[in-house]
Amino acid sequence: MLLQRNNDLCSTVGSKFENWTGVITTIGANGDGNAYIEIEIADGVRVKTWNNSFSDFGDDTLIDSSSDLFQTLLSIDEDSPVVFSGEFIGDGDSCVKNSNLTETFSVIDPQFLARFTAVSPRE
């Protein structure tokens, strides 16, 4: 089921997404000062970064504090509707990687990892 869902997502969407809409469920900064973000795109389906440098090693999803995107995020609060773009983090043979610790939760509570290139308030 998980493999089929990921294959369907990859063949339909690919690894990049542009001008998607969602609601910020989590936003903050880690101990290094880099931003993390989680956006719900449907009930129980989220696109997010890691929230710490250890987990993010090799994925580079955290948003650098010197970036324009970081500055934009400073003016956005949780529960805010947003428009966003970016690229999914791949995982082996799939164009998407989940942050869930188990395969079961990857199916029932998908949390797709991504590198965001733009996030802005939705008007």
PyMOL commands that set and color helices and strands:
alter all, ss='L'
color gray80, all
select helices_A, chain A and resi 2-12+53-56+68-73+103-108
alter helices_A, ss='H'
color red, helices_A
select strands_A, chain A and resi 16-29+35-42+45-48+81-88+111-121
alter strands_A, ss='S'
color yellow, strands_A
deselect
rebuild
show_as cartoon
